[in-house]
Amino acid sequence: MPSTPDYEFLLECENVIGVDYDEDAEQLTVFVSQKRPKSALDAADDVETRLADAGDDVDVTVVDAGYDETREGFDAMDANTETETGPIEAVPEAAPGRQDRHRPVPGGVSEINANSTAATAGPYPARVDDPEASAARWREDVAAGDLVRLANNHTYARSNAAEFGELILQPSPQDGGTADADVVGELVGYVPIADDGRVDVAARSVDPEQETATYYELDESWPTGVYRDDYADLRGETVTKTGRTSGVTSAELEATSASVRVDIGDQEPVLFREQLVAGPLSEPGDSGSPVFLEDGSLVGLLFAGSSQQTICNRIAAVETELGVEVLTAEPDEESEGGAAPEPTASVPVYTTTMDHTIDVDLAVETPSPTLDSLSFGGKIRSGDSVDVTATITAAPGTYWLAIDGERTTVTVPETEREAENETRTAAATVTVSIPDEPDDSLSLRVQGGPVGSLDQ
């Protein structure tokens, strides 16, 4: 029975940048940088001719990657680095809110090496298993049991060029991050990028108090698990990513065992095996994005693509190659056996019944706009973070509140003699980042509603 590596000889053809063989369907998919008529191809570059010469009559589908020019590989998303005169090429503007300073740091927001442009914070937490036994390179002080956050080698380790200890910023430099105020960790480990590899992954150090296991604009219960099973079964499944540039996007998996070439930095295109290929999910700056199945299982790590395809490492390969285990919750939230707690019988349902945008006059020392009120726990300074307390009036029950996307829950208590339809007040506090250069007023979006439950 043939497999994908048996068809890697087709990568010698001009424009061919990826191949995938579906063993169950006995179907070969060939990804090309641009489709050209058969009459315009030399025999050596004609996929069907090459297969016939090899004595293989496999059913083949040629898929256009959308570059409209001859390319040797898919693009990394993104591999731009700083030079003495600035970035080689700026990545696009971030999706709303993702270029902001987030503490704690969720997955899916702007983050990269201080010497690069912009990319995405990936999965957290990951626990180092055995740095001595893995194929990765680790800083000497890293030990088994340490927690790290993951992203790509080309975003954290600058495509093998970085030194251990280089600073990682959130937000990224292109989004205003600076080494003075926005350091969230240091480069501590990576798998070297090389031909015949399976992953583009690196790790940074963390301060657990400054990190969160949640993912920006995704359900707070995700990841519900980590997918480590038969990836061939996932062909045709819908996957969803959260990333710095294009936000939350979804597409179907077109291939699950692809061999692809990828242009990363200044080096020659690199061959990656056993890759997941989805439809269009990403733009430059989305490198490092975590990728999930519809049930919330973490399945991949995004690192490359085109306008028509997105390339992701299998998360199981990320764990094996780097020598880590991706956890579904903070260690102190897990059960004694090291596994995530069993799901409860009900799932929170967040219903939006309140949605306000409030202009806060920065000239007022203690602004109190009406919800009932919105107050600040300190002086408002550009580029800083400040605690913001929202007070609501509501009937007894549990409610969610979000201020500029930072979500929490609050309970309005009952009393022994609660009158019908009686309302009471309750308050909740979240930390909000202040822009580096605010206008005369600061616009905050406050959302909220009741928390119900969906019985399963």
C-alpha positions as CSV (number, residue, x, y, z in Angstrom):
1,M,0.0,0.0,0.0
2,P,1.6,3.3,-1.0
3,S,1.8,6.3,1.3
4,T,2.4,10.0,0.9
5,P,6.3,9.8,1.0
6,D,6.0,7.5,-2.1
7,Y,4.8,10.5,-4.1
8,E,7.3,13.1,-2.9
9,F,9.2,12.7,-6.2
10,L,6.4,14.9,-7.6
11,L,7.9,17.8,-5.6
12,E,10.6,17.9,-8.2
13,C,8.0,19.2,-10.7
14,E,7.8,23.0,-11.2
15,N,5.0,24.6,-9.2
16,V,4.4,21.4,-7.1
17,I,4.7,22.4,-3.4
18,G,2.8,19.6,-1.6
19,V,1.4,16.1,-2.0
20,D,-0.9,14.0,0.1
21,Y,-2.1,10.4,-0.4
22,D,-5.3,9.2,1.2
23,E,-4.8,5.5,1.8
24,D,-8.4,4.8,2.5
25,A,-9.8,6.5,-0.6
26,E,-6.7,5.7,-2.7
27,Q,-6.6,9.3,-3.8
28,L,-3.6,11.5,-4.4
29,T,-3.8,15.3,-4.0
30,V,-1.1,17.5,-5.5
31,F,-0.9,21.1,-4.4
32,V,0.6,23.5,-7.0
33,S,1.5,27.2,-6.6
34,Q,-0.3,27.9,-9.9
35,K,-2.2,25.8,-12.4
36,R,-0.9,25.8,-15.9
37,P,-2.4,24.1,-19.0
38,K,-0.9,20.8,-19.9
39,S,0.4,22.2,-23.2
40,A,2.6,24.7,-21.3
41,L,4.3,22.1,-19.2
42,D,7.5,20.2,-19.9
43,A,7.1,16.4,-19.5
44,A,9.3,16.5,-16.4
45,D,6.8,19.0,-14.8
46,D,3.6,17.2,-15.8
47,V,2.3,15.3,-12.8
48,E,0.2,12.9,-14.8
49,T,3.2,12.1,-17.1
50,R,5.5,11.6,-14.2
51,L,3.0,9.2,-12.6
52,A,2.6,7.3,-15.8
53,D,6.3,7.0,-16.2
54,A,6.5,5.5,-12.7
55,G,3.8,3.0,-13.6
56,D,1.2,4.4,-11.2
57,D,-2.4,4.9,-12.4
58,V,-3.5,6.5,-9.1
59,D,-6.5,8.8,-9.1
60,V,-5.0,12.3,-8.8
61,T,-6.5,15.8,-8.0
62,V,-4.4,18.9,-8.6
63,V,-5.3,21.8,-6.2
64,D,-4.3,25.4,-6.9
65,A,-2.7,27.2,-3.9
66,G,-3.5,30.5,-5.4
67,Y,-0.1,32.2,-5.8
68,D,-0.5,32.8,-9.6
69,E,3.2,32.4,-10.0
70,T,5.9,29.7,-9.8
71,R,6.8,29.1,-6.1
72,E,9.0,26.5,-4.4
73,G,6.9,26.3,-1.2
74,F,4.1,27.6,0.9
75,D,4.7,30.8,2.9
76,A,5.4,30.7,6.6
77,M,2.7,32.8,8.4
78,D,5.0,34.9,9.1
79,A,8.8,34.7,9.0
80,N,9.6,38.4,8.7
81,T,12.5,39.6,10.8
82,E,13.9,43.0,11.8
83,T,16.9,44.6,10.1
84,E,18.9,47.7,10.9
85,T,16.4,49.8,9.0
86,G,13.2,48.1,10.2
87,P,11.1,45.1,9.3
88,I,11.7,43.4,6.0
89,E,8.0,43.5,5.3
90,A,5.3,44.4,7.8
91,V,2.6,41.9,8.4
92,P,-1.1,43.1,8.1
93,E,-2.9,44.9,10.9
94,A,-4.2,42.8,13.7
95,A,-7.8,41.8,14.3
96,P,-9.6,44.1,16.8
97,G,-8.3,43.7,20.4
98,R,-5.5,41.2,19.5
99,Q,-2.8,43.8,19.3
100,D,-3.6,45.0,22.8
101,R,-1.5,44.2,25.9
102,H,-3.2,41.2,27.6
103,R,-2.5,40.1,31.2
104,P,-3.0,37.3,31.8
105,V,-2.0,36.2,28.3
106,P,-4.5,34.1,26.4
107,G,-3.7,32.1,23.3
108,G,-4.5,33.8,20.0
109,V,-3.2,37.3,20.7
110,S,-0.2,39.2,19.3
111,E,3.2,37.8,20.5
112,I,6.6,37.1,19.0
113,N,10.4,37.4,19.5
114,A,11.5,40.9,20.3
115,N,13.7,40.9,17.1
116,S,10.8,40.1,14.8
117,T,7.6,41.7,13.6
118,A,4.3,40.1,14.7
119,A,2.8,36.6,15.2
120,T,0.5,34.7,17.6
121,A,0.7,33.3,21.1
122,G,0.1,29.6,20.9
123,P,-1.0,26.7,23.2
124,Y,-0.6,27.0,27.0
125,P,0.1,25.3,29.4
126,A,2.6,22.7,28.1
127,R,4.6,20.8,30.6
128,V,8.2,19.7,29.8
129,D,8.5,15.9,30.1
130,D,12.2,15.1,29.6
131,P,14.4,17.6,27.8
132,E,17.3,15.2,27.7
133,A,15.3,12.6,25.8
134,S,13.6,14.8,23.2
135,A,14.8,15.8,19.8
136,A,14.6,19.4,20.8
137,R,17.2,21.9,22.1
138,W,16.5,23.3,25.6
139,R,18.2,25.9,27.7
140,E,20.3,24.2,30.4
141,D,18.1,25.4,33.3
142,V,14.9,23.9,31.9
143,A,13.8,20.8,33.9
144,A,11.1,18.2,33.6
145,G,7.8,19.6,35.0
146,D,8.5,23.2,33.9
147,L,5.6,24.9,32.3
148,V,6.0,26.7,28.9
149,R,3.9,28.4,26.2
150,L,4.3,27.1,22.6
151,A,4.4,28.9,19.2
152,N,6.6,28.4,16.1
153,N,10.3,28.1,15.8
154,H,10.2,30.8,13.2
155,T,8.3,33.2,15.5
156,Y,10.0,32.5,18.8
157,A,13.4,31.2,17.7
158,R,13.8,33.2,14.4
159,S,14.2,30.0,12.3
160,N,17.1,28.6,14.4
161,A,18.9,31.9,14.5
162,A,17.9,33.0,18.0
163,E,20.0,32.6,21.2
164,F,18.4,31.1,24.3
165,G,17.1,33.9,26.5
166,E,16.0,36.2,23.7
167,L,12.9,38.1,24.9
168,I,9.3,37.3,23.8
169,L,6.9,40.3,23.7
170,Q,3.2,40.5,24.1
171,P,2.1,42.4,22.1
172,S,4.5,42.0,19.2
173,P,6.9,44.8,18.3
174,Q,4.8,45.7,15.2
175,D,1.8,46.1,17.5
176,G,3.6,48.4,19.9
177,G,5.3,45.9,22.3
178,T,8.6,47.0,23.8
179,A,11.3,45.3,25.8
180,D,10.8,47.8,28.6
181,A,7.1,47.0,29.3
182,D,5.9,44.0,27.4
183,V,8.2,41.0,28.1
184,V,6.3,37.8,28.9
185,G,9.1,35.3,28.7
186,E,12.3,34.1,27.1
187,L,13.2,31.6,24.5
188,V,14.0,28.3,26.3
189,G,13.5,25.6,23.8
190,Y,12.8,24.7,20.1
191,V,13.0,21.9,17.6
192,P,15.5,22.9,14.9
193,I,13.9,23.5,11.5
194,A,15.4,21.1,9.0
195,D,14.4,19.0,5.9
196,D,12.3,16.0,6.6
197,G,11.0,17.6,9.8
198,R,7.5,17.3,11.2
199,V,7.1,20.4,13.3
200,D,7.9,24.2,13.4
201,V,7.7,24.7,17.2
202,A,9.5,26.5,20.0
203,A,8.8,27.3,23.7
204,R,9.1,30.3,26.0
205,S,9.3,30.6,29.7
206,V,6.2,31.7,31.7
207,D,5.1,33.3,34.9
208,P,1.9,31.3,35.6
209,E,0.3,34.3,37.3
210,Q,0.6,36.2,34.0
211,E,-0.8,33.4,31.7
212,T,-4.2,31.9,31.2
213,A,-5.2,28.6,29.7
214,T,-8.0,30.3,27.7
215,Y,-8.0,31.2,24.0
216,Y,-9.1,34.7,22.8
217,E,-12.7,34.8,21.6
218,L,-13.1,31.0,21.9
219,D,-15.3,29.1,24.4
220,E,-13.7,29.1,27.8
221,S,-14.0,25.3,28.0
222,W,-11.6,24.8,25.1
223,P,-9.4,22.8,24.8
224,T,-11.7,20.0,25.9
225,G,-8.9,17.6,25.1
226,V,-5.7,17.0,23.0
227,Y,-6.2,15.0,19.8
228,R,-3.5,12.3,19.6
229,D,-5.3,9.5,17.7
230,D,-5.6,8.5,14.0
231,Y,-5.3,11.7,12.1
232,A,-6.5,10.0,8.8
233,D,-10.0,9.9,10.3
234,L,-10.1,13.8,10.4
235,R,-10.2,14.3,6.6
236,G,-13.2,16.5,5.9
237,E,-13.6,17.6,9.5
238,T,-14.0,21.3,10.3
239,V,-11.2,23.0,12.3
240,T,-11.2,26.4,13.9
241,K,-8.2,28.6,14.8
242,T,-7.8,31.8,16.8
243,G,-5.0,34.1,15.5
244,R,-3.5,37.6,15.7
245,T,-4.3,38.8,12.2
246,S,-7.5,37.1,11.0
247,G,-9.1,36.3,14.3
248,V,-11.4,33.2,14.6
249,T,-11.8,31.4,11.3
250,S,-12.9,27.8,10.3
251,A,-12.3,25.6,7.3
252,E,-12.3,21.9,6.4
253,L,-9.3,19.6,6.5
254,E,-8.3,18.8,2.9
255,A,-5.3,16.6,3.8
256,T,-4.0,14.9,7.0
257,S,-0.6,13.4,6.0
258,A,0.8,15.9,3.6
259,S,4.4,16.4,2.6
260,V,4.8,20.1,1.9
261,R,7.7,22.5,1.1
262,V,7.6,25.8,3.1
263,D,9.6,29.0,2.5
264,I,10.9,30.1,6.0
265,G,13.2,33.0,6.3
266,D,16.3,33.2,4.2
267,Q,16.9,29.4,4.0
268,E,16.0,27.1,1.1
269,P,12.4,25.7,1.2
270,V,12.1,23.1,3.9
271,L,10.2,19.8,3.5
272,F,7.7,19.0,6.3
273,R,6.0,15.6,6.5
274,E,2.7,14.5,8.1
275,Q,1.1,17.9,7.9
276,L,-2.6,18.9,8.2
277,V,-3.8,21.0,5.3
278,A,-7.0,23.0,5.8
279,G,-8.8,25.4,3.6
280,P,-8.1,29.2,4.0
281,L,-7.8,30.0,7.7
282,S,-4.9,32.4,8.0
283,E,-3.0,35.5,7.0
284,P,0.6,36.6,7.7
285,G,0.9,37.1,11.5
286,D,-1.3,34.1,12.4
287,S,1.8,31.8,12.8
288,G,1.6,30.0,16.2
289,S,-2.2,29.9,16.2
290,P,-3.8,27.0,18.1
291,V,-6.2,24.9,15.9
292,F,-9.2,23.0,17.3
293,L,-11.8,20.5,16.2
294,E,-15.5,21.3,16.5
295,D,-15.7,19.6,19.9
296,G,-12.9,21.8,21.3
297,S,-10.1,19.3,21.0
298,L,-6.7,20.9,20.3
299,V,-5.5,19.3,17.1
300,G,-2.8,21.4,15.4
301,L,-0.3,24.3,15.5
302,L,-0.6,26.7,12.5
303,F,2.6,27.7,10.8
304,A,2.3,28.2,7.0
305,G,-0.2,28.5,4.1
306,S,-1.4,30.4,1.1
307,S,-4.6,32.3,0.2
308,Q,-6.3,28.9,-0.4
309,Q,-4.7,26.5,2.1
310,T,-3.4,26.6,5.7
311,I,-0.7,24.2,7.0
312,C,-0.6,22.9,10.6
313,N,1.6,20.6,12.5
314,R,-0.2,17.7,14.2
315,I,-0.3,18.5,17.9
316,A,0.8,15.0,18.8
317,A,3.9,15.5,16.7
318,V,4.5,18.8,18.5
319,E,4.4,17.0,21.8
320,T,6.7,14.1,20.7
321,E,9.3,16.2,18.9
322,L,9.6,19.0,21.5
323,G,9.3,16.6,24.5
324,V,6.3,18.2,26.2
325,E,2.7,17.4,27.1
326,V,0.0,19.9,26.3
327,L,-2.4,20.3,29.3
328,T,-6.1,21.1,29.1
329,A,-5.9,23.2,32.3
330,E,-3.5,24.7,34.8
331,P,-1.8,22.0,36.8
332,D,-3.5,23.1,40.1
333,E,-6.9,22.8,38.3
334,E,-6.3,19.2,37.3
335,S,-7.1,16.0,39.3
336,E,-4.4,14.1,41.2
337,G,-3.7,11.7,38.4
338,G,-2.5,14.5,36.2
339,A,-5.5,14.3,33.9
340,A,-8.0,17.1,33.4
341,P,-11.1,16.9,35.6
342,E,-14.1,15.0,34.2
343,P,-16.7,17.3,32.5
344,T,-19.7,18.2,34.7
345,A,-23.3,17.4,33.7
346,S,-24.0,20.9,32.5
347,V,-22.2,23.4,30.2
348,P,-22.5,27.1,30.8
349,V,-24.6,29.0,28.2
350,Y,-23.7,32.7,27.9
351,T,-26.7,34.8,26.7
352,T,-26.0,38.4,25.7
353,T,-28.7,40.7,27.1
354,M,-26.5,43.8,27.7
355,D,-24.1,45.4,25.3
356,H,-22.9,49.0,25.9
357,T,-20.1,51.2,24.6
358,I,-19.1,53.8,27.2
359,D,-17.0,56.9,26.6
360,V,-14.9,57.6,29.7
361,D,-13.7,61.2,30.1
362,L,-10.0,60.9,31.0
363,A,-10.1,64.4,32.5
364,V,-12.3,63.1,35.3
365,E,-10.3,61.6,38.1
366,T,-12.8,58.9,39.1
367,P,-15.1,58.2,36.0
368,S,-18.4,56.6,36.9
369,P,-20.4,56.0,33.7
370,T,-23.8,54.3,34.1
371,L,-24.4,50.6,34.1
372,D,-24.9,51.2,37.5
373,S,-21.3,52.3,37.5
374,L,-17.9,51.8,36.1
375,S,-14.9,52.6,38.3
376,F,-11.1,52.4,38.0
377,G,-8.8,51.0,40.7
378,G,-5.9,53.3,39.9
379,K,-4.8,56.3,37.9
380,I,-5.2,55.9,34.1
381,R,-1.8,56.0,32.4
382,S,-1.1,55.3,28.7
383,G,0.4,51.9,28.1
384,D,-0.5,50.6,31.6
385,S,-3.1,48.2,32.8
386,V,-5.8,49.2,35.3
387,D,-8.4,47.3,37.3
388,V,-11.9,48.3,36.1
389,T,-15.0,47.4,38.3
390,A,-18.4,47.2,36.7
391,T,-21.5,47.3,39.0
392,I,-24.7,45.9,37.7
393,T,-28.3,45.8,39.0
394,A,-30.1,42.5,38.4
395,A,-32.3,39.9,39.8
396,P,-30.6,37.2,41.9
397,G,-28.6,34.8,39.8
398,T,-25.2,34.3,38.0
399,Y,-24.2,36.7,35.3
400,W,-21.2,37.1,33.0
401,L,-19.5,40.5,32.4
402,A,-16.9,41.4,29.8
403,I,-15.0,44.7,29.7
404,D,-13.1,45.1,26.4
405,G,-13.2,41.3,26.0
406,E,-11.9,40.5,29.4
407,R,-14.6,38.2,30.8
408,T,-15.6,37.2,34.3
409,T,-18.7,36.1,36.2
410,V,-20.6,37.7,39.1
411,T,-23.4,36.4,41.3
412,V,-26.2,38.5,42.6
413,P,-27.2,36.9,45.9
414,E,-30.6,36.0,47.2
415,T,-31.9,36.9,50.6
416,E,-34.3,35.0,52.9
417,R,-37.2,37.2,52.0
418,E,-36.7,38.0,48.4
419,A,-39.6,39.9,46.9
420,E,-40.8,38.9,43.5
421,N,-38.8,40.7,40.7
422,E,-36.6,42.3,43.3
423,T,-33.3,43.5,42.0
424,R,-30.0,43.9,43.8
425,T,-26.5,45.1,42.9
426,A,-23.3,43.2,42.3
427,A,-19.8,44.1,41.1
428,A,-17.0,42.4,39.1
429,T,-13.4,43.5,38.4
430,V,-11.2,42.8,35.4
431,T,-7.8,44.2,34.2
432,V,-7.9,46.4,31.1
433,S,-5.0,47.6,29.0
434,I,-4.8,51.3,28.3
435,P,-3.6,52.3,24.7
436,D,-0.1,53.8,24.4
437,E,-1.5,57.0,23.0
438,P,-5.2,57.4,24.0
439,D,-7.4,60.2,22.5
440,D,-9.2,62.6,24.8
441,S,-11.6,59.8,25.7
442,L,-11.2,56.1,26.3
443,S,-13.8,53.8,24.7
444,L,-14.7,50.7,26.7
445,R,-17.1,48.0,25.6
446,V,-19.1,46.4,28.4
447,Q,-21.1,43.3,27.8
448,G,-23.0,40.9,30.0
449,G,-25.9,38.6,30.5
450,P,-27.2,35.7,32.5
451,V,-25.3,32.3,32.7
452,G,-27.7,29.4,32.2
453,S,-26.9,25.7,31.7
454,L,-27.4,23.2,29.0
455,D,-28.1,19.7,30.4
456,Q,-26.3,16.9,28.6
